[in-house]
Amino acid sequence: MTKAADKKKFRAIGHHLKPIVTVAGNGLSESVMSEISRAITDHELIKIKVLAEDRSERKALILAINEANQAEVIQTIGNMALLYKAAEKPNPALSNILRSGLL
């Protein structure tokens, strides 16, 4: 579990990120899930856009993504979700956290 101070820093970093993946009408296809998995492994902190009909459907999709990747939801605002998963060996060239300079 991430500390509150770290979550605050992650939200500050995430504010400037563009969504890496958009989950739309086709839902969580295998290709979408593999792209999210690759992105969170490489970047540690990613923003995704979930276009769903209602809040409960959007929340269910975000939880499914979260559980499939053993990630942590840092923040959700509207149709955006900020996800974090610590890398075993972060790549300084790819990690959004290391590149931000806030930690």
NORCOR-V525555 format. One record per residue. N is the residue number from 1. RES is the residue in one small letter. SS is DSSP state (~ for helix, > for strand, _ for the rest). Layout:
N_RES_SS ; N_RES_SS
//
This chain:
1_m__ ; 2_t__ ; 3_k__ ; 4_a_~ ; 5_a_~ ; 6_d_~ ; 7_k_~ ; 8_k_~ ; 9_k_~ ; 10_f_~ ; 11_r_~ ; 12_a_~ ; 13_i_~ ; 14_g_~ ; 15_h_~ ; 16_h__ ; 17_l__ ; 18_k__ ; 19_p__ ; 20_i__ ; 21_v_> ; 22_t_> ; 23_v_> ; 24_a__ ; 25_g__ ; 26_n__ ; 27_g__ ; 28_l__ ; 29_s__ ; 30_e_~ ; 31_s_~ ; 32_v_~ ; 33_m_~ ; 34_s_~ ; 35_e_~ ; 36_i_~ ; 37_s_~ ; 38_r_~ ; 39_a_~ ; 40_i_~ ; 41_t_~ ; 42_d_~ ; 43_h_~ ; 44_e__ ; 45_l_> ; 46_i_> ; 47_k_> ; 48_i_> ; 49_k_> ; 50_v_> ; 51_l__ ; 52_a__ ; 53_e__ ; 54_d__ ; 55_r_~ ; 56_s_~ ; 57_e_~ ; 58_r_~ ; 59_k_~ ; 60_a_~ ; 61_l_~ ; 62_i_~ ; 63_l_~ ; 64_a_~ ; 65_i_~ ; 66_n_~ ; 67_e_~ ; 68_a_~ ; 69_n_~ ; 70_q__ ; 71_a__ ; 72_e_> ; 73_v_> ; 74_i_> ; 75_q_> ; 76_t_> ; 77_i_> ; 78_g__ ; 79_n__ ; 80_m_> ; 81_a_> ; 82_l_> ; 83_l_> ; 84_y_> ; 85_k__ ; 86_a__ ; 87_a__ ; 88_e__ ; 89_k__ ; 90_p__ ; 91_n__ ; 92_p__ ; 93_a__ ; 94_l__ ; 95_s__ ; 96_n_~ ; 97_i_~ ; 98_l_~ ; 99_r_~ ; 100_s_~ ; 101_g__ ; 102_l__ ; 103_l__
//
